[in-house]
Amino acid sequence: MALRRVRIRGDRLGVGEAARVVQQLDGLSRRMEPHAGYRPVREYLADFDDARRARMLLLADIIPSSPGGTPA
């Protein structure tokens, strides 16, 4: 199965790589949560949450649906 690719500022990012980036950013967010009392961290986490939702929608558009999956 070939990975579909997406162009990001001239670079190509495969679906697997894009998912890995999202997972790494999730890990960073989890590590920062205990420091949410610090205003810049709290603001980052709020912005990150909004941006993550947008990234997940974009990622969902490029991930091929699996056979036998549930229709939307």
C-alpha positions as CSV (number, residue, x, y, z in Angstrom):
1,M,0.0,0.0,0.0
2,A,1.5,3.3,-1.0
3,L,1.3,6.2,1.4
4,R,-0.5,9.3,0.1
5,R,1.6,12.5,0.4
6,V,0.7,16.1,1.2
7,R,2.7,19.1,0.1
8,I,3.7,21.4,3.0
9,R,5.6,24.5,2.0
10,G,7.4,22.5,-0.8
11,D,8.2,19.5,1.4
12,R,6.3,16.3,1.2
13,L,5.0,14.7,4.3
14,G,3.6,11.1,4.3
15,V,0.5,10.1,6.2
16,G,2.6,8.1,8.6
17,E,5.0,11.0,9.2
18,A,2.1,13.4,9.7
19,A,0.6,11.1,12.3
20,R,4.0,10.8,14.0
21,V,4.3,14.6,14.2
22,V,0.8,14.9,15.8
23,Q,1.8,12.2,18.3
24,Q,5.0,14.0,19.2
25,L,3.1,17.3,19.7
26,D,0.6,15.5,21.9
27,G,3.5,14.2,24.0
28,L,4.9,17.7,24.3
29,S,1.5,19.0,25.4
30,R,1.1,16.3,28.0
31,R,4.5,17.1,29.4
32,M,3.6,20.8,29.6
33,E,0.2,20.3,31.3
34,P,1.7,20.2,34.9
35,H,3.0,23.7,34.2
36,A,-0.3,25.1,33.1
37,G,-0.3,27.5,36.0
38,Y,2.3,29.5,34.2
39,R,0.5,31.9,31.8
40,P,2.6,31.4,28.7
41,V,2.2,27.6,29.0
42,R,-1.5,27.9,29.6
43,E,-1.9,30.1,26.5
44,Y,0.3,27.6,24.4
45,L,-1.9,24.7,25.5
46,A,-5.1,26.5,24.6
47,D,-3.7,27.5,21.2
48,F,-2.3,24.0,20.7
49,D,-5.7,22.4,21.4
50,D,-7.3,24.6,18.7
51,A,-4.5,23.9,16.2
52,R,-4.6,20.1,17.0
53,R,-8.3,20.0,16.1
54,A,-7.6,21.6,12.7
55,R,-4.6,19.3,12.1
56,M,-6.7,16.2,12.8
57,L,-9.3,17.3,10.4
58,L,-6.7,17.8,7.7
59,L,-5.1,14.5,8.5
60,A,-8.5,12.8,8.3
61,D,-8.8,14.1,4.7
62,I,-5.5,12.5,3.6
63,I,-5.8,9.1,5.4
64,P,-7.4,6.6,3.1
65,S,-10.5,5.0,4.5
66,S,-10.1,1.4,5.5
67,P,-12.2,-1.2,3.7
68,G,-15.2,-2.3,5.8
69,G,-15.0,0.9,7.9
70,T,-18.0,2.7,9.1
71,P,-19.3,5.3,6.7
72,A,-19.5,8.9,8.0
